[in-house]
Amino acid sequence: MRRKYFSLLGLIVIMAMLIALPGFAQGKVKSDQKVHIVIMAQDPVIAYDGDVDGYKATKPGKGDKINPNSAHVKKYVKFLEKKHDKAARSVAVKESEVIYDYFYSLNAFAAPMTEAQVEEIYKQPGVVLVLED
C-alpha cells in the first residue's frame, strides 16, 4: 500500500511540473517566438581543460567531482556567461529574456527567439547548434 502511495505522489509531482514549467516560460515568450536552446562551442565546466589564457582547467580528475564553489569554476562560469550574453545580444535578446544558462555539463542557454533571430544567431562565432525546446 505504501509503495502505491509514493508512486501516485511521484506521478502527481511530475504532472504538476509538466503543467507549471511551460507556463513559467510562456510569460517571456511572444507570439512570434519559440524557446530555443543555443549550444556554444566552448567546453562546459566538466570538460574544460584550461586552453583559454587566464582560466585554469575545471575538468575534474578521474574519480573526482566538480566543486561549484571553487574560484576557478566560478571564474570560468563567468567567462561562459559573458559568451552567452554576447551571442544573445547580437540578435537583440536581452539578458533578462534568457530563461536559463547551462554551464556545467553543457555550455548553452535557452531563450525565446523568432525564426529571424535563430538564423542570425547561427552566424555568431562560438554558436554550434540551435535547437527548438
RORO-790524 format. One record per residue (C-alpha): x, z, y; residue in three letters. Coordinates in steps of 0.05 Angstrom, whole numbers. Layout:
% residues N
+--------+--------+--------+-----+
!     c1 !     c3 !     c2 !  aa !
+--------+--------+--------+-----+
!      X !      Z !      Y ! ALA !
...
+--------+--------+--------+-----+
//
This chain:
% residues 133
+--------+--------+--------+-----+
!     c1 !     c3 !     c2 !  aa !
+--------+--------+--------+-----+
!      0 !      0 !      0 ! MET !
!     55 !     18 !     49 ! ARG !
!     91 !    -48 !     36 ! ARG !
!     29 !    -88 !     56 ! LYS !
!     24 !    -47 !    120 ! TYR !
!     95 !    -67 !    141 ! PHE !
!     83 !   -139 !    122 ! SER !
!     20 !   -142 !    162 ! LEU !
!     53 !   -107 !    220 ! LEU !
!    111 !   -155 !    218 ! GLY !
!     64 !   -214 !    218 ! LEU !
!     26 !   -187 !    278 ! ILE !
!     91 !   -176 !    317 ! VAL !
!    115 !   -247 !    302 ! ILE !
!     48 !   -277 !    321 ! MET !
!     48 !   -238 !    387 ! ALA !
!    118 !   -263 !    403 ! MET !
!     98 !   -335 !    389 ! LEU !
!     39 !   -328 !    435 ! ILE !
!     76 !   -290 !    491 ! ALA !
!    142 !   -327 !    494 ! LEU !
!    115 !   -396 !    513 ! PRO !
!     73 !   -362 !    566 ! GLY !
!    135 !   -329 !    595 ! PHE !
!    170 !   -396 !    604 ! ALA !
!    106 !   -431 !    625 ! GLN !
!    105 !   -395 !    692 ! GLY !
!    170 !   -430 !    710 ! LYS !
!    152 !   -500 !    684 ! VAL !
!    118 !   -550 !    729 ! LYS !
!     70 !   -602 !    701 ! SER !
!    123 !   -658 !    703 ! ASP !
!    176 !   -616 !    668 ! GLN !
!    193 !   -593 !    598 ! LYS !
!    242 !   -538 !    578 ! VAL !
!    308 !   -567 !    554 ! HIS !
!    370 !   -535 !    524 ! ILE !
!    434 !   -563 !    554 ! VAL !
!    493 !   -555 !    507 ! ILE !
!    561 !   -552 !    542 ! MET !
!    629 !   -575 !    517 ! ALA !
!    670 !   -511 !    528 ! GLN !
!    675 !   -466 !    467 ! ASP !
!    628 !   -407 !    464 ! PRO !
!    657 !   -336 !    465 ! VAL !
!    660 !   -332 !    389 ! ILE !
!    704 !   -395 !    384 ! ALA !
!    745 !   -394 !    448 ! TYR !
!    819 !   -394 !    431 ! ASP !
!    849 !   -388 !    501 ! GLY !
!    861 !   -461 !    521 ! ASP !
!    838 !   -452 !    594 ! VAL !
!    892 !   -427 !    642 ! ASP !
!    878 !   -356 !    665 ! GLY !
!    829 !   -340 !    609 ! TYR !
!    853 !   -304 !    547 ! LYS !
!    824 !   -320 !    478 ! ALA !
!    759 !   -286 !    459 ! THR !
!    755 !   -312 !    388 ! LYS !
!    756 !   -251 !    342 ! PRO !
!    807 !   -246 !    287 ! GLY !
!    787 !   -252 !    214 ! LYS !
!    740 !   -195 !    197 ! GLY !
!    735 !   -172 !    270 ! ASP !
!    675 !   -173 !    316 ! LYS !
!    669 !   -193 !    388 ! ILE !
!    668 !   -136 !    438 ! ASN !
!    620 !   -160 !    492 ! PRO !
!    646 !   -105 !    538 ! ASN !
!    718 !   -130 !    534 ! SER !
!    747 !   -151 !    602 ! ALA !
!    769 !   -217 !    571 ! HIS !
!    700 !   -232 !    543 ! VAL !
!    666 !   -214 !    609 ! LYS !
!    714 !   -258 !    648 ! LYS !
!    704 !   -317 !    602 ! TYR !
!    628 !   -308 !    603 ! VAL !
!    631 !   -312 !    680 ! LYS !
!    672 !   -376 !    673 ! PHE !
!    619 !   -407 !    627 ! LEU !
!    563 !   -383 !    673 ! GLU !
!    595 !   -420 !    732 ! LYS !
!    597 !   -483 !    690 ! LYS !
!    523 !   -475 !    673 ! HIS !
!    506 !   -464 !    746 ! ASP !
!    546 !   -525 !    768 ! LYS !
!    512 !   -570 !    717 ! ALA !
!    443 !   -544 !    734 ! ALA !
!    454 !   -550 !    810 ! ARG !
!    478 !   -622 !    800 ! SER !
!    407 !   -641 !    781 ! VAL !
!    372 !   -595 !    831 ! ALA !
!    356 !   -539 !    781 ! VAL !
!    363 !   -473 !    818 ! LYS !
!    397 !   -413 !    785 ! GLU !
!    330 !   -376 !    788 ! SER !
!    298 !   -432 !    748 ! GLU !
!    345 !   -425 !    689 ! VAL !
!    306 !   -390 !    634 ! ILE !
!    365 !   -368 !    590 ! TYR !
!    440 !   -374 !    585 ! ASP !
!    475 !   -375 !    518 ! TYR !
!    548 !   -354 !    517 ! PHE !
!    568 !   -320 !    452 ! TYR !
!    553 !   -365 !    392 ! SER !
!    532 !   -427 !    432 ! LEU !
!    552 !   -449 !    502 ! ASN !
!    486 !   -473 !    532 ! ALA !
!    429 !   -458 !    579 ! PHE !
!    354 !   -470 !    578 ! ALA !
!    317 !   -496 !    639 ! ALA !
!    255 !   -535 !    657 ! PRO !
!    273 !   -607 !    677 ! MET !
!    239 !   -673 !    690 ! THR !
!    259 !   -734 !    650 ! GLU !
!    299 !   -759 !    710 ! ALA !
!    337 !   -694 !    713 ! GLN !
!    352 !   -699 !    638 ! VAL !
!    380 !   -769 !    647 ! GLU !
!    423 !   -745 !    706 ! GLU !
!    450 !   -682 !    672 ! ILE !
!    477 !   -724 !    615 ! TYR !
!    524 !   -756 !    666 ! LYS !
!    554 !   -689 !    685 ! GLN !
!    623 !   -670 !    660 ! PRO !
!    620 !   -618 !    605 ! GLY !
!    549 !   -634 !    582 ! VAL !
!    549 !   -653 !    509 ! VAL !
!    476 !   -655 !    489 ! LEU !
!    407 !   -641 !    518 ! VAL !
!    351 !   -621 !    471 ! LEU !
!    277 !   -611 !    487 ! GLU !
!    259 !   -540 !    470 ! ASP !
+--------+--------+--------+-----+
//
